[in-house]
Amino acid sequence: MKSITLHNIDGPLAELIKSKPKSEGLSMNKTIQKILEESLGVRPKRGGAFRKDFEEFCGIWSDRELAEFNKRTDDLNRVDPKDWR
């Protein structure tokens, strides 16, 4: 495998990179490989890591809410031939 060396990484970025392995329980090398693979699309990112934090804003409806929406917007699915003359 190839090795890559990065130079001139600024302080805040370096600190973020150093803190990531501790939070994920991985080595620095594995953590950076994972970040690169996810950001370049080689490996999909973990889905839904923060989903619970934002579910209320994501349009997730209950069955009852969906039925109510469909009922209220049913007229929008009808085509009036007069509109096409």
N, C-alpha and C positions, 0 to 999 in steps of 0.2 A: 504494500500500500504506500501511497505517496504521503508526504508530510508537507504541511503548509505553515509558514511563519507569518504572523501579522505584526506590523510595526505601527507606531504612532496612534495607539488606541487611547482616546481621551479618558480622563479620570472617571466621570460618571458612567460611561459605558464599561470601563474596566471593572468598576465596582458591581455593576449589574451582572456582568459575566461571572465574577467571582462568587456572588451570592446565589446564583442559580443552581450550581451543583449541590450546595448544602440543602436547599429547599426540595430538590428532587431526589436526593440520595444517590447521585451519580458522580463519577469522576469528572473532572474538568474536561478532559478529552471527549468522553461520551456525551456530555452536555452540549458541547460546541458542535459535535457531529449531528446530534439530534436537532439543534436549532437550524443548522444549515440544511439538513434533509427536509425539515418541515417547511422552511421558507422557500426552498427551491422546488417544492412539490414532489420530491422523491418519496417522502413518507407523509401520509395525511396527518394533520394536526389532531390532537386529542379533541374529539367533538364534545361540545357541551360543558366544558370546564367551568364556565361562568353562566351557563344557561339559566339556572335557577335565579340568579340575580336580576335577570332581565326578562323573564317569562311574561310578566304582566304587560310589557311593552311590545311583545312580539306577535300579537294577534292570535294567541292560542285561545280558542273558544271551546266552551263546553258544547255537548250535543244540543242542549237546549238553546244556547245562544246562536249556534249555527242554524237551527231550524227557524228561529225567530228572524234572523237575517234573511234567509231564503224566502220566507213568507213575505217580508216587507219589500223585497227587491224582485219578486216574481214578475211584476209588470215590466220590468226592464228586459226580460227575456222574450217578450211578445213582440212580433213584428206587425206593425199596422200597414197594410198595403197602401193606404192613402199617403203615407210618408214617401212612397217610392214612385209617385206619378209625376 
